[in-house]
């Protein structure tokens, strides 16, 4: 064992040396890409991956469990279940609420779920896949979130769920929405994938709903390469999430573990014979959506740096906001009142009287190697994927249409330097003032 330990220490030291040999080139305006998003990875992250790889932990294991525990502790919630993507997290969160174990509270096909008309498809797709009817409301320009009044106007006798993402890290009025949901006996799922570290009324987003979801794709606040998480303060809901994540089985043993309950061969469920192996009794229509321990090792290393990442995102967003404050033709983003966002991106909407189009400005920036992104799906109902989907629209999706045509966002992620951000400001200012 000592020889193995020394060999591993040597391998880690070589990995450390390799990391230090990587050359980071300086910023060259117009040549060095300024991405809209990206992972910020350091020596500790590389060593965490190598350490897990050397132990050949190819399924979820000690690193994943440690991360789940620490991540739940960060939010002060009871449970966190790591999965293979943020999309899977959303699917699990919705699917868990359809469990027969919830009895009369379970979501059923035809029940309505309120969400916004502008956003990422994977907030909406789990509703469709579970037979729910999406009810779309408009958003406000500037915050890109729905208001409490818009959500309240969408309520009907069939409303059983509200599922909304915090847009680009900017919280929707989640405390008021949670109060509304509780009063009406409606479930609330927070899609917190873009907003880890954001607060509303001094409380972390992701802690108001019955369930919340996070993504660990490289664009997000911390990364596992791929990966996601479902969090909840309810042990009952956590058990349903775990079952559906782990094939739908009734057993709760960790991988590679047998007979945690000490009665593995003593169960009788459904019409199965008495004593059927509990590891192969399925109480839900589930999936295998688990993450690997390599992913768990990386994201656990990233979690230690989360406070610095959040501070950098806020600083970068403010630098762009201050630098573009007097630029004509643009609607700049603003934080929701009573919130402190952990920003995912910096949204810009070209005003009707700007004298230039979003397309022209985006083409100008892209030609300078400044990455841009649309505000996800824009008006999601205009996409071909939803032509045959049954849904309801409350009011008009006027602003969703405006942002479909005129809105885009640029990056604020931690690896961006002040020199890069200033170049972005200079480029936008140059174009919008007609000096480009």
N, C-alpha and C positions, 0 to 999 in steps of 0.2 A: 504493500500500500504506500509506503514511503517513497518508493521509486516512482509510482504513478503520480503521487502528489508533486514530486520534484519535476517530473516531465510536464505536468500541467502548468506549474508555475513558470517553466521555461517557455511554454507555448504562449502563455498570457504576456510574458515579457516581450516576446517577439511580436505579438499583436500590438503591444504598446509602442514598440519601436517603429513598426510599420505605419501606425497612425501618425507618428511625429514626422515621418518622411513624406507624408502627403503634402504637396505644394498647393497653397492657396494663392491664386493670382490676384493682383490688385484690380480695382474697378476701373474699367475703361468705358467712358460714356458712349452709348450707341453700339458698343461691341459686346460687353459683358451682359448677359441676359439678366433682367430684373423680373423674376418670376412673380406671378400673382400669389403663389403659395408654395410652400415647400417645408420639408422636415429640417430641423436644426439638430444635428447629431454630433456628438463629441467622442473623446477617447473612452469615457466610461461606457457609452452605449456600445461601442465596438467590442470592448472587453466583456460586457454582459452577454453579448451574442456569442462570442467565442467560448466563454465559460460554459454556457448552456449547451452549445454544440459539442464540446468535448465530452460532456456527460451523456451525450446522445439522448437528450430529453426531447423526443420527437412528438410526443403527445402532451396534452395539458398535464402539468405536474406541479412541483413545488414552487416554481417561479410564478406560474399563473395564479395559484392559490394565494401566495403572498401578495401579489398585486391586487387581487380582488379584495382581500382584507384591508389593505392600506387605502385603496380607492374608495371603498365604502366608508372608511373612517374619515377620509378627506371631506366627504359630503355629510358626515354624521348620519348616515343611513344604515339600516340593518344589513343589507345584502347587496353585493355587486356580482353579476355573472358575466364573465368575459365570453365573447363570441367571436366569430370569424370576420365580421364586418359591422359597420353601423347600420347597413340595410337589414342585416339579419337581426340586429338588436330591435329595430322597429317592427319587423315581422313577429318576433317573439313577444314583444310587449303587447301588441294587439291580440295575437293568438292566445296568449295567456288569459285574456279577459273573456275568451269564448269557452273556457273550460267548464265542463258539466259540474265540476266540483264547486263552482260558484253558485250553483242552483239557480234560483230565480234572478240573481244579479248578472248572470252571464250575458254576454253580447250574443245576439242571434242574427242570422241573415235578414236583411231588410231594416235593421236598426240604423239610425242615422248617426254620422260622426261629423262634427263641425271642424273644418280646417280652412286654410287660406288658399285662394286661387293662384297665388304666386309662391313657388317654392321648389324643393327638390322632389322628384317623383317618388322616392322611396319613403317619404312621409305619407304619401297617399296610397301607394300600391298595396300595402298590407290591409288597408280598409277594403279595397276591391277584392283582394284574394280571400278575405274572410266573409265576403258576401254583404258587407255593410254598404250603406249609401253615403258617399261623401257629400257634404253640404259646404259649398264654397262661399267665402266672404271676401270682400275686397281688403286691400291694405292701404295704409297711409303713406304718401310719398315723404321721404326724409327719414322716417323710422323703418319703413317697409314692413311694419307689423299691423295686424288688425287691432282695432280698439275694442274695449269691453262692450260698447254699445253695438258695434257690428256683430259681435259674437252673440250677445243677448238677443238681438233681432232674429238670429238664425234658429233659435230654439223652437222645437215642435214637440208634440207628444211622443214622437218616436226618437228623440235625441237621447243617446245613451253614452256618447263619448265626445270629448273635445281632444283633438290631437294637433298641436301646432308647434312649429320650430321657432326658436328665437333667431330672428333674421340676421345673418352675418354677425352673430354674437350679441346683438342688441335685444334685450329682453322685451317680450310683449308684456302687457300688464298682468303678470301671472298670479299675483296675490289675489287680485280682484276676480280673475277668472277661476282660480281655485275655490274661492268663496262661493261664486255662482254655481260651480259644479257640485260642491258639497250640499248646497241648499236644494238643488234639483235632483240629487241622487245620481249624478252623472260622473263617469270616470274621466280623469284627466291624465293624458300622457304628454310629458314635455319632451319634444325632440331637442335635446341639448347638444347635438353633435357639433354645432358651430359656436358653442357658448360656454365651454368649460371655464370656470372662474368668474363668469359674470354674476353680478348680484342685483337683486331687486328689493328695494326697501331694506337693504343691508343683509339680505339672506341669499345664499347661493341659488342660482337657477339650477333646476334638476332636483330640487328638494321640495317643491310645492305639489307636484302631481302624485298620483297613485303609483306611477312608474315613470322613469325617465331613461333616455337612451343617449349614448355617446359613440362617436366614431374615432378610430385610431388610424384612419387613412393618413398618408404623409402630409396632406394639406391641413390637418387639424392640429389642435393645440399640443397634444402629445401623440406620439405615433408608435405603432407596432408593425409598421409596414402595411399590413392589413389588420383589421380587427375592430371590435366594438365592445359595448358593455350595456347591460340592462341593470338599472339600480332601482331599489324600492325600500321603503321603510316597513313594508308588510311582509312578515314571514310566510303568510299564506300565499301571497302573490309570488314571492321569491321561489317557493316550492314548485309552483306551476311553471314558472319560467325555466327552472332547472330541468324539470321533466321534459318539456317540449324541446329544449336545447339538446338533451341527451336521448334522442330517438323517440321520445314519448314514454320512456319506461317509468315504471312505478318505483323502481329501486333508486336509492340515492347514494350508493357506494361510489367512491372516487374510482377513476380508472385504475385497474390493477389491484383493486381491493375487493374482498368478498366478505359477505355476511356481517356488515356493520350493524345491522339490526338484531343479530343473533337468532334470527328465525327465518333464514333464507328459504328453507324448504317446508315451512309451516303455513304458508298463505293459501287461501282459496279466494279467488277473485273472478268475476264474470262467470262464465260457464266452464272455466278451466278445471282440470282435476285438482283435488286437494294436494298440496305439497309441490305444486308446479314451481320451478325455479324462479324466485322473485326477480332475479337479474333479467329475466326474459318475460316479465309481465308488463304489458303496455297499457297505461291508463289514459294516454292522449295520442292523438294523431300528431306525431312530432317529427323531428329532423335530427341530423347530426350537424350542429352549428358551432361546435367547440373550436377554440383557438389552440395553437400549439404552445409548448413551453418556451420555444425560441421567441415567439411573439410576447409571451408573458415576461420574459427576461428583459427584452428591449423596452417595453412600455413601463415596466417597473423602474428601470433606470431613468427613463424620461420623467416619470412622476416626481422625482426628487428635484427636478429643475422647473417644475410647473410654475411656481411663484415668479421666477425670473422671466419665463416665457410670457406670462400674463402682463407683467410690467412692461416688457418690450413691446408687446402688441398695443398696449394703451399709449405708450410714448410715440410709437411710429404713427398711429392713427392721428394723434394730436398734432404731430409735426406736419402731416399732410393737411389737416384741417386749418391750422394757422397759416400755412404757406399758400393755401388756395382761397383764403377768406374773401379776398377782393377781386377774384377772377370773374369776369362777366360770363353770362350764358349758362351757368351751371347751378343746379340745386345740390348743395352739400348735405351730407348725412348729419343726423343729430341723434343723440341718445334719448331713449324713452325717459320721461320724467321719473325721478326716484330710482334710477338705475345707474350702475357703473359697469358698462360692458367690458368683457374680455373679447376684444374685436377679432373677427375672422377676416374681414375685408373692409375696404373703404369704397362705398357706393357713390356714384356720380350719375345724376340725371340731367340730360341736356334739355334746357328750357325751350319752349316753343318759339320764342323770339331771339334765340341765340345767334342766328345768322349762319349756323353750321349744323351738321347732323352728327348724331352719335357715331355713325359709320365712318364719317370723315375723321373725327377725333381718334377713334379707335385705330384706324388705319395709320394715322400719323404716329401714334404711340407704338404700335407694333413694329413699324418701320425703324423705330429707335430701340428695338429690343426690350420694350416695356410691355410686359405681359398683362393682358386684360381678360376678364371673364364676364359673361352675361349673368344677370341675376337668376341663375339656374334656369328653371323652365319658363320663366315669365308667366304668362297666363296659361296654366297647365291645360285648360280645357281646349286650347287651340292645337294641341299636339295630336298626331294621328293615333297614338296609342290609346286615347280615351274616346275615340269616336263612337265606340259601341258600349261604353261604360255608362251605367245609370247613375246620375248625380243630380243634385239640386243646386241652383245658384240663388242666393239671397241678395236682392238689389242688383246693382250693375258692377261688373268687374272693371270699372273705368280705369282705375290706377294700375291694375294688373296689366291692362292693355298698354298704358303709357310706358310702364317699365319694360314691357316686351319690346317696344320700339326704341326707347330713348335712354335706358339705364344700363350701366356696366359697373364693374368694380375692379379695383387694383389692390395690390398686396400690402399687408402690414406685418407679415410674419417675422419672427425674431432675427433671422439671418440678414435681413435688409439693413444696410448701414445708412448713416445720416447722409453720406455722399450720394448713395443711390436714391434716397427719398428726395433729396434736394434736386437731383436731376429730373425726377418725375415731376416735381412741382414746376421747375423751370420749363420743361417740355410742354406741360398743359397750359401754363401761362402764355408761353410763346404762341401756341396755336390759337388759344381763345381770344387773345388780344390782336390777332391778325399780324403778328410779327414773324410767323413761321414761314 
